[in-house]
Amino acid sequence: MGFHTFDPERAPALEDASRYRWCSREELLSLLEPRQEDIVADLGSGTGFFADDVAPYVDTLYAIDVQTEMHEFYREKGVPESVDTIHANIDDLPLADDSLDAAFSVDTYHEFASDDSLTELARVLKPNGRLVTIDWSATGEQESGPPLTERFALGDAVSQLQDAGFSIGRATDRRETYVCVAHAPDR
């Protein structure tokens, strides 16, 4: 499976409200269950489209992206006061152990999913911390999103997470995407 990143020259497309067709802000907030005191990370935050939806409900949101161009776009758009941008790969996060209450990934799991990334997420999430993933499914119809060869099937994503010590609270396959809510291992 090849990993790709979204072309930064197409960043304005990430601000299109039609993205809510695949994951609404209400669904994301319902899955994430944020609390005002939480510290949360948006994994592959891009232009901050979904980070902006979660930021008002948490103390701190780390918008993590590997592409500096995405953060530049986000800064030009306006980063909320509770958001800190972090330029990093998911497999090497500049965060302390057990520093996150939750993390989420919307349409980006296929860009970073590796054993090293999941081990790193297990390290930075507090025990039983929530990891919410909504991503393009390898069994999808490819109406949108990356090629099927770059996607994970829900069962493969669940197996990867379980192999990394996560427990699965919810796993739902949908027509084009899947939803997975996992909890970090207790240590």
N, C-alpha and C positions, 0 to 999 in steps of 0.2 A: 504494500500500500504506500503510495507516495504522499508526502505531506506537501502542502502548498500554503501560501499565504495570499490574502486578498490583495489585488493590485492597488497600491496607494493612489494611483492616478484615477481610480474609480471610487475613491472615498466618498464623494457626494452621494453616490447611490446607497451607501449605508445609512443615510439619513432619511430615506424614503419610508414614509409611514406604512406603506404596503407590507413592510416586514412584519407588522403586527398580525398579518394573516397566519404566520407560522408560529408566533409566540406573542401574545398580547402582554402589555405591562401588567394587567390584572393576573394573568396566569403566572407570569414570572414571580410576582410578589406572593401569590398564593403558594407556589412551590417553595420559595425561599424562606418564607415566614420571618422576615427581618424584624429585629427589635431596635429601638432607638439607640441602645448602647452597643450594638454590634459593630464589629470590624469585618468587612466583607471585601472580597476581591472579584473583579470582573476579568475573567481569563480570556485574553484576546479581545480587548475592549474596543479596538478600532477607534471610531470617531466618538465614542461615548454614548451612542444611541440608547443602549439599555442601561448603562451606568447612570445616565441622567434620570431614569425611571426609578432606580433603587436608592440613589443618593439621599433623597429627602427622608428616608425611613431608617437610616443607620448613622452611627457616629462618624465612621470613616469608611470610605470606599476607595480601594486601590484599583485604578484602571491600569491593567497590565497588558502591554503589547510589545511585541518584538520589533515592530516597525516604528521608528522615530517619526516618520512622515504622518502616521496616524495620530500620534500625540500632537504634532504641529497643527494638524487640522482641528483637533479637539480644542487646543488652546485658542485658535482663531475663532472657533464657534463660541467658546466660553465654558470654562470648566467650573462647576459648582464648588463652593468653598470647602465642602466636606470631601472632595475628591482629590486624591494624590495620584499623579501619573507615575508609572514605573516602567522603564524600558528594560525588559528581561525576557528570557526564555522561560517557559513554565518549568522546565527541568532544572532550573538554577535560579530560584527566587531569592531576592535579597530581603527575606523576612525571617523573623525569629521562629523557633519551634513553637507550636501551639499558639500562634499569634492571630489566627483567623477564626471567627465564629462560623463563617460560611464562605463559599465561593460559588460562582456560577459561570456557565459558558453557554452562550447562545450562538449557534451556527459556527462554532470554532473548535469543538472537540477534535474533529478530524485533522485540524491543523497542528495539534500538539500531542495527541495521545501516544504515549510511549510508556514503557515500564518506568523509565527514569522520571518522567513527568508525574506519573501517578504516585511514585514513591515520594517525590518532593511535595505533592499536595497533601499526602498523608502526614508529612512532617510538619507543615505549616498550619494545618487545620487542627483546632483543638479536638481532643477525643470526642467522638460522636458529632463533630462539626459536619454541617450539611454541605454537600456538593450537588448542585443542580446542573444538569446537562440537558440542553435541548439542541439536537443536531440533525443534520440531513441523514436520512436512512439509506443504507445500501440497497434496501428493498423498495425504495421510493420510485416514483414515476418520472423523476427528473424534470419536473415542471420548472423548477428553479434550483439554484445551488450548484455545487461542484459536480463533476462527473461521478457516476456511480462507483468507479474504481478508486476514488479518493475518500469514499464514505465508509462508515462502519455500520454493520447491522446491529440492531439493539442487543441481540444475544452476545455478539462479540464484545461490545462495550461493557455489558454487564460482567462477562467473564474476566475482562481486563481489570475492572474495578475490584472484583472479588479476589483476584489473584494478588492485588496490591493491598488486601486486607480490609477493604471497604465492605460494609453491609448495605444491601439494597433495600430501600424503603418503598420504592415505586419504580416500575419499569413498564412503559406503555409505548407500543408501536402505533404509529399513525400513518396516514396515507403517504406523506412525503418526509416526515420527520419522526423522531422518537423523543421521549421524555424519560430521563432517569434521575431519580433522587437517591443519592448514596450518603452514607454516614462514615466518617473517618474512623479508623480503628481505635479502640481503647488501648492505651499503653500502660 
